[in-house]
Amino acid sequence: MADPIRRLVQELARLPGIGEKTATRLAFHLIRSNRQQVRDLAQALIDATDKIRLCSVCMNMTEDDPCPMCTDTRRDPEIICVVATPSDLLAIDRGGHFRGRYHVLHGLLSPLEGVGPDDLRIAELVRRIGAAPAGTGVREVIIATSPSVDGEATAMYIARTIKPLGVTVSRIATGLPVGGELEYSDQATIARALAGRATL
Ligand SMILES: [Zn+2]
């Protein structure tokens, strides 16, 4: 295999869910593709990684800081829905049942994989809740992590951490299949899970 192809295969194989075999197939596909298409792909990768950053308020990925959701005055700033990933946020927001704000953790606590509280955006959530004087800021925090072991542990940890700040902490109902991934749940299930949330 020529060196530039080998390098391309190596880079592609670093992506999640892509093994050596798929990487090789993709590499040969790209090499055979129209030059302009490949340039467009490369430019899209560069633009996305250069221009996208984390919103300093909700930690979601955005081009503008603060992001459009954090500046949308039609969204209730007193309710924050805490999610593990930007794709979970999209899954919940697609249904349009939740009209508050969000906070993205970027992962779940996982002692087995060495993910601790400092690896997640929990400190930013605490700061966000504490920023407003008591009674004027966040009223409720809904923790919408998946009902997996890590999702439950993360919900419990966050509840313990933010309850002393005087907010109501609730957890989405377990209408989701156990161990089920939020991002793959249908809108009716997510709506039920939100409506049936229980105070922690
Ligand atoms: Zn934001």
Boltz pocket constraint, residues with backbone or C-beta under 6 A from the ligand:
constraints:
  - pocket:
      binder: B
      contacts: [[A, 55], [A, 56], [A, 57], [A, 58], [A, 59], [A, 60], [A, 66], [A, 67], [A, 68], [A, 69], [A, 70], [A, 102]]
      max_distance: 6.0
